Every structure is written in structure tokens, then in C-alpha cells.
């Protein structure tokens, strides 16, 4: 059978032929696509005529389409449905990608050809493309001598391989550390549905009997809120926090990657890896990031200590790390009359998606959704929707893959199978992937409030991709600085509890009764409760990331766990009570997913988010004209102009930090 990846798909939106693509197809297309692009690069570099924008920057932008098609499709599937054949070729696929990046950015003749063009007359997106492309070359080592380039290629290849190993082991450990319980007595506090789901998970994992509680990516596990047995909570917590430190270790892979990144940074002329990251970020300096993290840490840990005192009184004994979520949920019930487990009954997946997420987008932006059943998917759980603009014209395809499974890495994310790029004549295909626990057969998929929030968040990324109105794929959609990309998704979270939105989707899955306004008000009132904990665990992970990536070349971290503990102690964190959201051993964001020295981005972009939420509130909230302004000035722009310039044009000024401090309860914290 002919490889379907070697030519553009004839299906709508160039939808991939998932019904016929095999692992061998991905590898073949990557190899042939890389060779094809090398020939294209040679033609660009050796063009005898005078350099023009068309035969330099545009030609480079349009090169490598077969490789691009293969890589975008493969890495989307790898994360969401990494079967054994798909995972078996990961190292080869990653190596091809890494080597091809070097083929482009370390090509001296090509770099000189690009530099030879006088770009002073370029305007708009053409000027932006030229500027960004040259910057990419410079930051990738184009100006190094040949011996330095060879060393850089070796470092890049090593890092690519180690990243693949780390990601694979994290998935293996997450599955291996699922906790098996023998009796329902140990699961007291869980709903009948959750227990049935655990029994089903045990059978699917090959256990003759018992109840299996799978883990999610972060340290804290959602079921810790409900399990009444402290011993059961301890087992789940210890299984989570020990990932990567035992029989399938990842911590030394992480330390090795950090050291190699530091070595690469020095080769490129930077003091550390974090500096290389900030060269493409909105944060002005490493000092600015460190200062922001330190300021927020002092306030957040002070709030967390106050919360810990309250929880210890509620518990009646010294608080353990595995007890925090349980007693925090008890405070929500007792003080705010909010029962997290009971709330699940009102957040059924289809209603949240269709009557919440989609309905909000329709009100704000005028877009509509039609589910399609004619397009083959990589897994039967994946759903596909065609998205139409307000005038009825096709806008994008949106896919949702919401349920957890063993072949899916942990967490939640958005990615693209195709970009919005008028230069290629492409309309976007965007994906949202979550890890909601699958229910027992015949039962509805019920979400926690956090999972509902995550669905709105990831759809905010999807909007950023779908609304992109640029010319070039490399400047399209979410191709913005890492510490800006979370901003649009964070803004979309504001609608979860909005008074015009939640009545439409928060209906009891059995009775159809709406979640009453009194309860909704209590959930809103409880918003500040637990902010000390959540901000502290997030900041601890950010500080840990920053520490790993500000080491200098030559630094040797012989004991990664000791390094982790020392860093967090020095920063003022009590990790015995509040461990970081991710420990080194399972910190996929920074060792496998491209967020190295970038986990600070969430709080950095949340400054823009909180300021934008204030703007919406001041201007009438869920109104079409507000959505149109946000779409026109920000969501549609991608990286076609400086994203902070887009923000200023949308907001009418630069962002202010005060709304974030109020939201996080960090004002006047002692």
C-alpha cells in the first residue's frame, strides 16, 4: 500500500488517513521528507540569482512539507495513543527531527544567503518572518565555527535521545505505579462509580481481583480528596511521589539532560540554558524571573502556612502531605458547603463540552460546531467537530480526546495537525487531549471542577490555533513565546463559573436539575480557599525547573534528589508538607515536552490573564463585541507581530500585576 503521508491528504482539511497510516509509514515519510527538504535547502542556498524574499525566506518557509506532515501527525499520535509500534520508532523519529534542525540552522551557505537579502523594505508579516527566521538561526548556532557546530550536533542528538527515554519511562512508571487495593473497605469515601471504575481498571490491567487506582501526572492525585482512610491516601501519595526514583529511574536522565543543556548554552554564548530560553521569551531577563518567583513564593508560602494551621485543627492531629487534599475538601464542605465529589454529578462531559465550552464560544465569537463521523481517527474515543465561522464559512476541525488510557501520556494539552496558513492554503486542525478517568461500562463521564476548568483551559489554546489569521505557519496560532502561550487559555477559564454560562451546562446527570445559584455562589466564594497550597506547589515546581536550568556548564549533579531537596529548602518551601506539583522524576514538561526553563510561564502569563479578565468584567462580560475585539487584536495574531504589542493594542495599555495578586490571595499575605 502506498504511504498516505507522502502526499497531501485529499480528505477535508487534509485530514490524516488514520485508518491506514502505520508506524512504518511515519518512519518512511520522515526519512524521505528529510532527504527531500535537504535537496530544497541546497537549491535555496545555491540559487545563482540575486536573493529575493521569495527565493530565500519564503522558499525556506515552504520547504519540507512531507517531513512537516509526518512529524506533526506522528508526535500528536505518540502523545495520545503511544502503542508499542508507535513508541518503538520514537528515538528514530526524534533523531531525524533533531538532525534536520541542524541541517537547516547550521547550514552556513544558507545562513549567508538569507543575510544577503536587504530586509529593510519588507513590511508586516514578511518583515516579521525574516526577523524571526534570522533570530532562529543565530540562537541555533549558525555563527559557530565548524568544530563548534559538530559539537553542537552531538549535544542536540544526545538531548533528543535522552528526552525520548525520559518520556517513555515516565509513561511506564505512571502505569506501573497505579495502586491496587484488595477490598472496597480501603476505598471508603469514593463514589460507587469511582469504585466500579477501579474494579474495571484492575481487570483491564490483568488482575484477577481487586481495585486499581491509576495515577495522573502531578504529585497530588484527585482521589486523595475523597479517600477517608489515611493509610489508603498514604499508599496513593507515596506511589505518586516515588515515580522515577526506583526500578525504572528517570532522575539521572534529568540530571544528564540539564548538564548537556548547560554545555550547549555555553557553546552558544550564554551563561546557562535559561538565558537561551529567554532569548525567545517576553520575560526581560533571568533576574526578572527569579525576582518574580521569589516575591510570589514568600507570599504564597505564608498563605500556605495559615491554611496548614486550619487543616491541622480540622484533622485533630499533625498534618501529613497525603492528608492535605482530604481535609482541604472537608473545609470546603464545612465552611463553604461545597462538596467536590457531589459537584461531579453536575459536570457530565457532553454537557460541559457542548452546552458549556462550545456554547460560550458561540456567544463570544459566533462560531458553531457540527460533529463529524466520516473522518477516521487514531482511537475510537476521539471525536471530531467541524467549526464554522459566524458567516457560515469553514474555519477549522477540532478534535477532542478526553479519556485516560495506558497508551496516553499524562496531563492535558493542545496540539495541531495542520496550521492556519494562507501561504499554504491550509485551514487548522487542532486537538485537545485530556486524561479524565474512564467510567465503568454504561456510566456517564463525570468531571471534577478542576477537570471542567482544564477543558475550558485547553479549548482556549484551541481557539488560539483556530482563529489564527496569518500567512505563515511558523508565525501561526500558538507559535508565540512560551511565556505568552498560556495566556489565551487561562483567559478562557473565566467562563467556567460565569453566571451566563454555568446554568447552561451544570445539570445533574440523573435528574436534569440545575446546579442551584446558592451552591454556585459558594463555589465562587471558596475560590480563595486553597490558593496558598496550589500557588506554593506550582511555584516549587517552577523554582525546581529554574534551578535545573541555571546550572553552569561543567556542574556535576551526582545526587539529583539531594539537589532537588536543597534547592527547594533554600527557596523556603516545606516539601514534607507541600511537595512540588512535579518532582524531577516525572517532570515531563521540562524534560520531555519543551518547557525547559519555561514552567514559570504559567504565572508570568497569568498577569496578562488576570488583567484581561478584569477588562471583560468592566466591559460587560460575555458579549459578542468583547469576543470580537479579543479575537481581532490578540487571538488571530499569533506571532505575526510582537505578542506584547498585540496585548497593548487589545487592552489599551500594558498589563498590571494587581489583578493577579488579588486573585491568588497574595495581597497583604504575611
Buried (B, 14 or more C-beta within 10 A) or exposed (E): EEBBBBEBBEBBBBBBBBEEBBBEBBBBBBBBBBEBBBEBBEEBBEBEEEBEBEBBBBBBBBBBBBBBBBBBBBBBBBBBBBBEEBBEBBBBBBBBBBBBBBBBBBBBEBBEBBEEBEBEEBEEBBBBBBEBBBEBBBBBBBBBEEEBBEBBBEBBBBBBBBBBBBBBBBBBBBBBBBBBBEEEEBBEBBBEBBBBBBBBBBEEBEEEEBBBBBBBBBBBBBBBBBBEBBEBBBBBBEBBBBBBBEEBBBBBBBBBBBBBBBBBBBBBEBBBBBBBBBEBBBBEEBEEBBEBBEEBBBBBBBBBBBBBEBBBEBBEEEBBBBBBBBBBBBBBBEBBBBBBBEBBBBBBBEBBBBBBBBBBBBBBBBBBBEEBEEBBBBBEBBBBBBBBBEEEEEBBBBBBBBBBBBBBBBBBBBBBBBBBBBBBEBBBBBBBBBBBBBBBEEBBBBBBBEBBBBBBBBBBBBBBBBBBBBBBBBBBBBBBBBBBBBBBBBBBBBBBBBEEBBBBBBBBBEEEEBBEEEBBBBBBEBEEBBBBBBBBBBBBBBBBBBBBBBBEBEBEBEEBBEBBBEBBEEBBBBBEBBBBBBBBBBBBBBBBBEBBBBBBBBBBBBBBBBBBBBBBEEEEBBBEEBBBBBBBBBBBBBBBBBBBEBBBBBBEEEBBBEBBBEBBBBEEBE
